[in-house]
Amino acid sequence: MSLEQFLQHRLHERQQQSLYRQRRRLQTAQGPRVEIDGAEVLAFSSNDYLGLANHPEVKQAFIEAAEKYGVGSGASHLVSGHSTEHHALEEELAEFTGRDRTLLFSSGYMANLGVLTALVGKGDYVYEDKLNHASLLDAGLLSGARFQRYLHNDMDSLQNYLLKAESGHKLIVTDGVFSMDGDIAPLKELAELAQRNDAWLMVDDAHGFGVMGFNGGGSAEQLHVDQQQLPILVGTLGKAFGTFGAFVAGSDDLIENLIQFARSYIYTTALPPAVAAASRKSLALIQQEDWRREKLHRHIQYFRAEAHLLGLDLMDSHTAIQPVVIGDSVRTQLVGNHLLQRGLLVGMIRPPTVPEGTARLRITLSAEHSREDIDRLLEGLKKVRHA
Ligand SMILES: *Cc1c(COP(=O)(O)O)cnc(C)c1O
């Protein structure tokens, strides 16, 4: 088979399975109201939970830093790309998360790849929740460690696998807030299990960081797990922070190990300093403007209560991620496109992003939405339900 035949065959198959992916063109900044493929829509699909991606002060910080430092960082952190803006952000994030130190990565995907491959390898064990983000699963496989997926949030399932381990390090890895379900991991129980079994615990809090916890410190703050209980904490900046990048938080020795051994840290260009400067402003706003978190949480409660009255089947999620499982991929797209025709944009998530038979609308709420916006969404959901 020629390359061209192979490529066409696979695309055809993807289409036949109703799993073909297409990109829409966003013509505005991220926010509740966006223009996409020429149409104005009310969006419930981004991860900009606090409305910081287009915040004037965040933009200003970005612009000022670009004036001072230029655009590109020009080198990797270990060569000459590590700027004072990166360093200051690392220190501020350490203080914010209550960890000794943090280390910036260019993205969450790269942070996860870097941590797992730096800490475990052949002869070790990685235990991952079945619903972990793809970057964690990829990182686990790439590490070369023996790889085990336990049932979602099921401590018995995890304990059973841990009991079977022989020699080698054991690393337990979980999302803090599950990206496609919106539920949270039982961090306290996981920490206890890790301690009892002489295993290490790593949490990827991409969707909790900035929104969960009284101060926005994430799932770890909300569930009161400190550095000793949770030694490896990953947060990302592209979601609630509204910027870009990611970080790992933990002990001084952990961070030094990553600087020495995390290949996705070492062999890549540092983030633009202006992105770090913008993230510093986001962090300040997250700490100053409690109302954003409070408003988001009121929206979540309101949406859930009203959707319940409509008889919609919601998942057990109390975060900004409110999925409506439809099951079939074709129907999910039909419903999503119906909503789009009514001017409402929601995520349409199909396998392999979610397990087979659980295709869903992924609705996300933001502090920038108004009560009226949510009413419009509910009205739309009611209409498509009857159609
Ligand atoms: C989005 C996401 C990532 C990837 O982060 P990026 O900075 O976008 O690369 C990692 N883990 C989880 C759970 C995520 O939701």
The ligand as an SDF file (V2000), in Angstrom:
LIG
                    3D

 15 15  0  0  0  0  0  0  0  0999 V2000
   -5.3680   20.3530   29.1730 C   0  0  0  0  0  0  0  0  0  0  0  0
   -4.7620   19.3110   30.0230 C   0  0  0  0  0  0  0  0  0  0  0  0
   -3.4020   19.0220   29.9510 C   0  0  0  0  0  0  0  0  0  0  0  0
   -2.5240   19.6430   28.9190 C   0  0  0  0  0  0  0  0  0  0  0  0
   -2.1640   20.9220   29.2590 O   0  0  0  0  0  0  0  0  0  0  0  0
   -1.6350   21.8780   28.1120 P   0  0  0  0  0  0  0  0  0  0  0  0
   -0.9890   22.9960   28.8370 O   0  0  0  0  0  0  0  0  0  0  0  0
   -2.8400   22.2920   27.3380 O   0  0  0  0  0  0  0  0  0  0  0  0
   -0.6810   21.0840   27.2810 O   0  0  0  0  0  0  0  0  0  0  0  0
   -2.8800   18.1230   30.8220 C   0  0  0  0  0  0  0  0  0  0  0  0
   -3.6490   17.4820   31.7270 N   0  0  0  0  0  0  0  0  0  0  0  0
   -4.9640   17.7180   31.8130 C   0  0  0  0  0  0  0  0  0  0  0  0
   -5.7820   16.9920   32.8230 C   0  0  0  0  0  0  0  0  0  0  0  0
   -5.5660   18.6220   30.9530 C   0  0  0  0  0  0  0  0  0  0  0  0
   -6.8680   18.8390   30.9970 O   0  0  0  0  0  0  0  0  0  0  0  0
  1  2  1  0
  2  3  1  0
  2 14  2  0
  3  4  1  0
  3 10  2  0
  4  5  1  0
  5  6  1  0
  6  7  2  0
  6  8  1  0
  6  9  1  0
 10 11  1  0
 11 12  2  0
 12 13  1  0
 12 14  1  0
 14 15  1  0
M  END
$$$$
